[in-house]
Amino acid sequence: MSISTSEIKMAAESGDVNVYQATPESPRAAVIVVHEIWGLEDHIRDVARRFAREGYLAVAPNLYSKEGELLTPKNIESAMSLVWSVPPERRRDPNMVQEILAKANESQRKVVETLVLNRASMEERMVKDLISIHRQLKEKVGKVGSVGFCMGGGLVFQLATEAPVDATVVFYGANPRPVEKVENIRGKVMGLYAGEDMYINSGLPELMSVMVKYKKDFELKIYPGAVHAFFNDSRPTYNVGAARDAWDRVLRLFRGALE
């Protein structure tokens, strides 16, 4: 299928957001593609193009637009390597964060302050931006799905509790906060998780409990042996078998919910 791509801006809660857009000749629906903690990398642009070739208007917002040049993939990787050098359960311990900041250079310190110390307020702002983008796509195309990876997975999960998204795919993302907000979800949800991702997976029992409690349309798949970020074919975490199966599941979900 012939597609076109463009770099556009979309008005959102925090101001204009830079967006990579991939457009098929006659879009059947829209899909919001939300990036990992690294930001809007080439991998996410490629995922957007893959959706466009399936007939969906795909938009991949750079939710770091407001931060200018601070949150580049290079800066983030440099800073987060300090964070990830400590066990997952200690990464949000205030004392541990202060130890990390003491080792950081100026750029690393600013990134850690933004993505770790101020993570809650930043994610709240990014979800509000996604709500704005969802509303515009709903008016333009009709049905809208979303898919997010890692940090983006948590963001689209939160979005589903705050906007009428028709179908949501969460790749190894955190539960909504608070998890009881699952009650507000109106569309279908699919969660795709890595078997060797215990920090994220530790929240699955509680998630399953509330999904059952509120009778939501929820599908969960865990890939034994896969690690966090198994879908990202630009990184060593890539697991080809899990990624291919996950892609087939995503398309099946969207075909049923968006067309």
Contacts in CASP RR format, 6 or more apart in sequence:
PFRMAT RR
TARGET T0000
AUTHOR 0000-0000-0000
METHOD contacts of the structure
MODEL  1
MSISTSEIKMAAESGDVNVYQATPESPRAAVIVVHEIWGLEDHIRDVARR
FAREGYLAVAPNLYSKEGELLTPKNIESAMSLVWSVPPERRRDPNMVQEI
LAKANESQRKVVETLVLNRASMEERMVKDLISIHRQLKEKVGKVGSVGFC
MGGGLVFQLATEAPVDATVVFYGANPRPVEKVENIRGKVMGLYAGEDMYI
NSGLPELMSVMVKYKKDFELKIYPGAVHAFFNDSRPTYNVGAARDAWDRV
LRLFRGALE
1 24 0 8 1.000
1 25 0 8 1.000
1 52 0 8 1.000
1 53 0 8 1.000
1 54 0 8 1.000
1 55 0 8 1.000
2 24 0 8 1.000
2 25 0 8 1.000
3 22 0 8 1.000
3 23 0 8 1.000
3 24 0 8 1.000
3 25 0 8 1.000
3 49 0 8 1.000
3 52 0 8 1.000
3 53 0 8 1.000
4 22 0 8 1.000
4 23 0 8 1.000
5 20 0 8 1.000
5 21 0 8 1.000
5 22 0 8 1.000
5 23 0 8 1.000
5 45 0 8 1.000
5 48 0 8 1.000
5 49 0 8 1.000
5 52 0 8 1.000
6 20 0 8 1.000
6 21 0 8 1.000
6 23 0 8 1.000
7 18 0 8 1.000
7 19 0 8 1.000
7 20 0 8 1.000
7 21 0 8 1.000
8 18 0 8 1.000
8 19 0 8 1.000
8 21 0 8 1.000
9 16 0 8 1.000
9 17 0 8 1.000
9 18 0 8 1.000
9 19 0 8 1.000
10 16 0 8 1.000
10 17 0 8 1.000
10 19 0 8 1.000
10 59 0 8 1.000
10 61 0 8 1.000
10 132 0 8 1.000
10 133 0 8 1.000
10 136 0 8 1.000
11 17 0 8 1.000
11 132 0 8 1.000
11 136 0 8 1.000
12 61 0 8 1.000
12 128 0 8 1.000
12 129 0 8 1.000
12 130 0 8 1.000
12 132 0 8 1.000
12 133 0 8 1.000
13 125 0 8 1.000
13 128 0 8 1.000
13 129 0 8 1.000
13 131 0 8 1.000
13 132 0 8 1.000
14 65 0 8 1.000
14 66 0 8 1.000
14 125 0 8 1.000
14 128 0 8 1.000
14 129 0 8 1.000
15 65 0 8 1.000
15 66 0 8 1.000
15 129 0 8 1.000
16 65 0 8 1.000
17 61 0 8 1.000
17 62 0 8 1.000
17 63 0 8 1.000
17 65 0 8 1.000
17 66 0 8 1.000
17 129 0 8 1.000
17 133 0 8 1.000
18 40 0 8 1.000
18 61 0 8 1.000
18 62 0 8 1.000
18 65 0 8 1.000
19 59 0 8 1.000
19 60 0 8 1.000
19 61 0 8 1.000
19 62 0 8 1.000
19 133 0 8 1.000
20 40 0 8 1.000
20 44 0 8 1.000
20 45 0 8 1.000
20 48 0 8 1.000
20 59 0 8 1.000
20 60 0 8 1.000
20 62 0 8 1.000
21 48 0 8 1.000
21 57 0 8 1.000
21 58 0 8 1.000
21 59 0 8 1.000
21 60 0 8 1.000
22 45 0 8 1.000
22 48 0 8 1.000
22 49 0 8 1.000
22 51 0 8 1.000
22 52 0 8 1.000
22 57 0 8 1.000
22 58 0 8 1.000
22 60 0 8 1.000
23 52 0 8 1.000
23 57 0 8 1.000
23 58 0 8 1.000
24 52 0 8 1.000
24 53 0 8 1.000
24 54 0 8 1.000
24 55 0 8 1.000
24 56 0 8 1.000
24 57 0 8 1.000
26 55 0 8 1.000
27 55 0 8 1.000
27 56 0 8 1.000
27 57 0 8 1.000
27 141 0 8 1.000
28 55 0 8 1.000
28 56 0 8 1.000
28 258 0 8 1.000
28 259 0 8 1.000
29 56 0 8 1.000
29 57 0 8 1.000
29 141 0 8 1.000
29 142 0 8 1.000
29 143 0 8 1.000
29 144 0 8 1.000
29 145 0 8 1.000
29 166 0 8 1.000
29 254 0 8 1.000
29 258 0 8 1.000
29 259 0 8 1.000
30 56 0 8 1.000
30 57 0 8 1.000
30 58 0 8 1.000
30 59 0 8 1.000
30 137 0 8 1.000
30 140 0 8 1.000
30 141 0 8 1.000
30 142 0 8 1.000
30 143 0 8 1.000
30 144 0 8 1.000
30 145 0 8 1.000
31 48 0 8 1.000
31 51 0 8 1.000
31 56 0 8 1.000
31 57 0 8 1.000
31 58 0 8 1.000
31 59 0 8 1.000
31 144 0 8 1.000
31 145 0 8 1.000
31 146 0 8 1.000
31 147 0 8 1.000
31 254 0 8 1.000
31 258 0 8 1.000
32 59 0 8 1.000
32 60 0 8 1.000
32 61 0 8 1.000
32 130 0 8 1.000
32 133 0 8 1.000
32 134 0 8 1.000
32 137 0 8 1.000
32 144 0 8 1.000
32 145 0 8 1.000
32 146 0 8 1.000
32 147 0 8 1.000
32 156 0 8 1.000
32 159 0 8 1.000
33 44 0 8 1.000
33 47 0 8 1.000
33 48 0 8 1.000
33 51 0 8 1.000
33 58 0 8 1.000
33 59 0 8 1.000
33 60 0 8 1.000
33 146 0 8 1.000
33 147 0 8 1.000
33 148 0 8 1.000
34 60 0 8 1.000
34 61 0 8 1.000
34 63 0 8 1.000
34 130 0 8 1.000
34 146 0 8 1.000
34 147 0 8 1.000
34 148 0 8 1.000
34 149 0 8 1.000
34 152 0 8 1.000
34 153 0 8 1.000
34 155 0 8 1.000
34 156 0 8 1.000
35 41 0 8 1.000
35 44 0 8 1.000
35 60 0 8 1.000
35 62 0 8 1.000
35 63 0 8 1.000
35 148 0 8 1.000
35 149 0 8 1.000
35 151 0 8 1.000
35 152 0 8 1.000
36 44 0 8 1.000
36 149 0 8 1.000
36 150 0 8 1.000
36 151 0 8 1.000
36 152 0 8 1.000
36 229 0 8 1.000
36 232 0 8 1.000
37 76 0 8 1.000
37 80 0 8 1.000
37 115 0 8 1.000
37 150 0 8 1.000
37 151 0 8 1.000
38 73 0 8 1.000
38 76 0 8 1.000
38 77 0 8 1.000
39 62 0 8 1.000
39 63 0 8 1.000
39 64 0 8 1.000
39 71 0 8 1.000
39 73 0 8 1.000
39 76 0 8 1.000
40 60 0 8 1.000
40 61 0 8 1.000
40 62 0 8 1.000
40 64 0 8 1.000
41 73 0 8 1.000
41 234 0 8 1.000
42 234 0 8 1.000
43 232 0 8 1.000
43 233 0 8 1.000
43 234 0 8 1.000
43 235 0 8 1.000
44 60 0 8 1.000
44 149 0 8 1.000
45 60 0 8 1.000
47 58 0 8 1.000
47 60 0 8 1.000
47 147 0 8 1.000
48 58 0 8 1.000
48 59 0 8 1.000
48 60 0 8 1.000
49 58 0 8 1.000
50 247 0 8 1.000
51 58 0 8 1.000
52 58 0 8 1.000
54 251 0 8 1.000
54 254 0 8 1.000
56 254 0 8 1.000
56 258 0 8 1.000
57 137 0 8 1.000
57 140 0 8 1.000
57 141 0 8 1.000
59 133 0 8 1.000
59 137 0 8 1.000
61 129 0 8 1.000
61 130 0 8 1.000
61 133 0 8 1.000
63 126 0 8 1.000
63 129 0 8 1.000
63 130 0 8 1.000
63 155 0 8 1.000
64 70 0 8 1.000
64 71 0 8 1.000
66 125 0 8 1.000
67 114 0 8 1.000
70 107 0 8 1.000
70 110 0 8 1.000
70 111 0 8 1.000
70 114 0 8 1.000
71 111 0 8 1.000
71 114 0 8 1.000
71 115 0 8 1.000
75 107 0 8 1.000
75 108 0 8 1.000
75 111 0 8 1.000
76 111 0 8 1.000
76 115 0 8 1.000
78 107 0 8 1.000
78 108 0 8 1.000
78 111 0 8 1.000
79 104 0 8 1.000
79 107 0 8 1.000
79 108 0 8 1.000
79 109 0 8 1.000
79 111 0 8 1.000
79 112 0 8 1.000
79 115 0 8 1.000
80 111 0 8 1.000
80 112 0 8 1.000
80 115 0 8 1.000
82 100 0 8 1.000
82 103 0 8 1.000
82 104 0 8 1.000
82 108 0 8 1.000
82 112 0 8 1.000
83 91 0 8 1.000
83 100 0 8 1.000
83 112 0 8 1.000
83 116 0 8 1.000
84 91 0 8 1.000
86 96 0 8 1.000
86 100 0 8 1.000
88 198 0 8 1.000
88 199 0 8 1.000
89 199 0 8 1.000
90 96 0 8 1.000
91 97 0 8 1.000
91 116 0 8 1.000
92 116 0 8 1.000
97 112 0 8 1.000
97 116 0 8 1.000
97 117 0 8 1.000
100 112 0 8 1.000
100 116 0 8 1.000
101 109 0 8 1.000
101 112 0 8 1.000
101 113 0 8 1.000
104 112 0 8 1.000
114 122 0 8 1.000
115 122 0 8 1.000
123 151 0 8 1.000
123 155 0 8 1.000
123 158 0 8 1.000
126 155 0 8 1.000
127 155 0 8 1.000
127 158 0 8 1.000
127 159 0 8 1.000
127 162 0 8 1.000
130 146 0 8 1.000
130 155 0 8 1.000
130 156 0 8 1.000
130 159 0 8 1.000
130 163 0 8 1.000
131 159 0 8 1.000
131 162 0 8 1.000
131 163 0 8 1.000
134 144 0 8 1.000
134 146 0 8 1.000
134 159 0 8 1.000
134 163 0 8 1.000
134 165 0 8 1.000
135 163 0 8 1.000
137 144 0 8 1.000
138 144 0 8 1.000
138 164 0 8 1.000
143 166 0 8 1.000
143 257 0 8 1.000
143 258 0 8 1.000
143 259 0 8 1.000
144 165 0 8 1.000
144 166 0 8 1.000
144 258 0 8 1.000
145 165 0 8 1.000
145 166 0 8 1.000
145 167 0 8 1.000
145 168 0 8 1.000
145 254 0 8 1.000
145 257 0 8 1.000
145 258 0 8 1.000
146 156 0 8 1.000
146 159 0 8 1.000
146 160 0 8 1.000
146 165 0 8 1.000
146 167 0 8 1.000
146 168 0 8 1.000
146 169 0 8 1.000
147 153 0 8 1.000
147 156 0 8 1.000
147 168 0 8 1.000
147 169 0 8 1.000
147 171 0 8 1.000
147 250 0 8 1.000
148 154 0 8 1.000
148 155 0 8 1.000
148 156 0 8 1.000
148 169 0 8 1.000
148 170 0 8 1.000
148 171 0 8 1.000
148 173 0 8 1.000
149 171 0 8 1.000
149 172 0 8 1.000
149 173 0 8 1.000
149 229 0 8 1.000
149 231 0 8 1.000
149 232 0 8 1.000
150 171 0 8 1.000
150 172 0 8 1.000
150 173 0 8 1.000
150 228 0 8 1.000
150 229 0 8 1.000
151 173 0 8 1.000
152 173 0 8 1.000
153 170 0 8 1.000
153 171 0 8 1.000
153 172 0 8 1.000
153 173 0 8 1.000
153 174 0 8 1.000
154 170 0 8 1.000
154 173 0 8 1.000
154 174 0 8 1.000
154 175 0 8 1.000
154 176 0 8 1.000
156 165 0 8 1.000
156 168 0 8 1.000
156 169 0 8 1.000
156 170 0 8 1.000
157 168 0 8 1.000
157 170 0 8 1.000
157 173 0 8 1.000
157 174 0 8 1.000
157 175 0 8 1.000
157 176 0 8 1.000
157 189 0 8 1.000
158 176 0 8 1.000
158 177 0 8 1.000
158 181 0 8 1.000
159 165 0 8 1.000
159 168 0 8 1.000
160 168 0 8 1.000
160 176 0 8 1.000
160 185 0 8 1.000
160 186 0 8 1.000
160 187 0 8 1.000
160 189 0 8 1.000
161 176 0 8 1.000
161 181 0 8 1.000
161 182 0 8 1.000
161 184 0 8 1.000
161 185 0 8 1.000
162 181 0 8 1.000
162 184 0 8 1.000
164 186 0 8 1.000
164 187 0 8 1.000
165 186 0 8 1.000
165 187 0 8 1.000
166 187 0 8 1.000
166 188 0 8 1.000
166 257 0 8 1.000
166 258 0 8 1.000
167 187 0 8 1.000
167 188 0 8 1.000
167 189 0 8 1.000
167 190 0 8 1.000
167 253 0 8 1.000
167 254 0 8 1.000
167 256 0 8 1.000
167 257 0 8 1.000
167 258 0 8 1.000
168 185 0 8 1.000
168 187 0 8 1.000
168 188 0 8 1.000
168 189 0 8 1.000
168 190 0 8 1.000
169 189 0 8 1.000
169 190 0 8 1.000
169 191 0 8 1.000
169 192 0 8 1.000
169 250 0 8 1.000
169 253 0 8 1.000
170 189 0 8 1.000
170 190 0 8 1.000
170 191 0 8 1.000
170 192 0 8 1.000
171 191 0 8 1.000
171 192 0 8 1.000
171 231 0 8 1.000
171 246 0 8 1.000
172 192 0 8 1.000
172 193 0 8 1.000
172 194 0 8 1.000
172 197 0 8 1.000
172 200 0 8 1.000
172 228 0 8 1.000
172 229 0 8 1.000
172 230 0 8 1.000
173 200 0 8 1.000
174 200 0 8 1.000
175 203 0 8 1.000
175 206 0 8 1.000
175 207 0 8 1.000
176 182 0 8 1.000
179 206 0 8 1.000
179 207 0 8 1.000
179 210 0 8 1.000
180 210 0 8 1.000
182 207 0 8 1.000
182 210 0 8 1.000
182 211 0 8 1.000
182 214 0 8 1.000
182 216 0 8 1.000
183 210 0 8 1.000
183 214 0 8 1.000
185 214 0 8 1.000
185 216 0 8 1.000
187 217 0 8 1.000
187 257 0 8 1.000
188 217 0 8 1.000
188 218 0 8 1.000
188 219 0 8 1.000
188 253 0 8 1.000
188 257 0 8 1.000
189 211 0 8 1.000
189 216 0 8 1.000
189 217 0 8 1.000
189 218 0 8 1.000
189 219 0 8 1.000
190 218 0 8 1.000
190 219 0 8 1.000
190 220 0 8 1.000
190 221 0 8 1.000
190 249 0 8 1.000
190 250 0 8 1.000
190 253 0 8 1.000
191 218 0 8 1.000
191 219 0 8 1.000
191 220 0 8 1.000
191 221 0 8 1.000
192 221 0 8 1.000
192 223 0 8 1.000
192 231 0 8 1.000
192 246 0 8 1.000
192 249 0 8 1.000
192 250 0 8 1.000
193 200 0 8 1.000
193 201 0 8 1.000
193 204 0 8 1.000
193 220 0 8 1.000
193 221 0 8 1.000
193 222 0 8 1.000
193 223 0 8 1.000
194 200 0 8 1.000
194 201 0 8 1.000
194 222 0 8 1.000
194 223 0 8 1.000
194 225 0 8 1.000
194 226 0 8 1.000
194 227 0 8 1.000
194 228 0 8 1.000
194 229 0 8 1.000
194 230 0 8 1.000
194 239 0 8 1.000
194 242 0 8 1.000
195 201 0 8 1.000
195 222 0 8 1.000
195 223 0 8 1.000
195 224 0 8 1.000
195 225 0 8 1.000
195 226 0 8 1.000
195 227 0 8 1.000
196 225 0 8 1.000
196 226 0 8 1.000
196 227 0 8 1.000
196 228 0 8 1.000
197 226 0 8 1.000
197 227 0 8 1.000
197 228 0 8 1.000
200 228 0 8 1.000
201 222 0 8 1.000
204 220 0 8 1.000
208 220 0 8 1.000
211 218 0 8 1.000
219 249 0 8 1.000
219 253 0 8 1.000
221 245 0 8 1.000
221 246 0 8 1.000
221 249 0 8 1.000
223 230 0 8 1.000
223 239 0 8 1.000
223 242 0 8 1.000
223 245 0 8 1.000
223 246 0 8 1.000
225 239 0 8 1.000
226 239 0 8 1.000
226 242 0 8 1.000
227 237 0 8 1.000
227 239 0 8 1.000
228 237 0 8 1.000
229 235 0 8 1.000
229 237 0 8 1.000
229 238 0 8 1.000
230 237 0 8 1.000
230 238 0 8 1.000
230 239 0 8 1.000
230 242 0 8 1.000
230 243 0 8 1.000
230 246 0 8 1.000
231 238 0 8 1.000
231 242 0 8 1.000
231 243 0 8 1.000
231 246 0 8 1.000
231 247 0 8 1.000
232 238 0 8 1.000
233 240 0 8 1.000
233 243 0 8 1.000
END
